[in-house]
């Protein structure tokens, strides 16, 4: 949820604020992904939702379409 929160902020701000929110979202998603890979099965709904939301962040905020597709 922390990653989503910062992703939503990054959608509506610009410049340095967008960069800051994007970095915070990426850090939160990275941490959540690591935890989910260690403690949840690959088919667990929470882990799948996290992967989807992280891929949306890559696609919409970072503009990294190929990485987003690979992640999802």
C-alpha positions, 0 to 999 in steps of 0.5 A, spaced: 500 500 500 505 504 501 508 503 494 501 505 491 500 511 495 507 514 492 505 512 485 498 516 486 502 522 488 507 521 482 501 521 478 499 528 480 505 532 481 511 534 476 518 535 476 522 534 483 516 532 487 515 527 481 522 524 482 521 524 489 515 520 489 517 515 484 523 513 488 519 512 494 514 508 490 520 504 487 523 503 494 516 501 497 515 496 491 522 493 492 521 492 499 514 489 498 516 484 493 522 481 497 518 480 503 512 477 498 517 472 495 520 470 501 513 469 505 508 468 500 506 462 494 507 465 487 499 464 486 497 468 493 492 473 491 496 479 495 503 477 491 499 477 485 496 484 486 503 487 488 506 484 482 500 487 478 501 494 481 508 494 481 508 493 473 503 499 473 508 503 476 513 501 471 508 502 465 505 509 467 510 512 471 517 510 469 514 509 462 518 502 462 513 498 458 517 492 456 519 491 464 512 492 466 510 487 461 516 482 464 514 483 471 506 482 470 
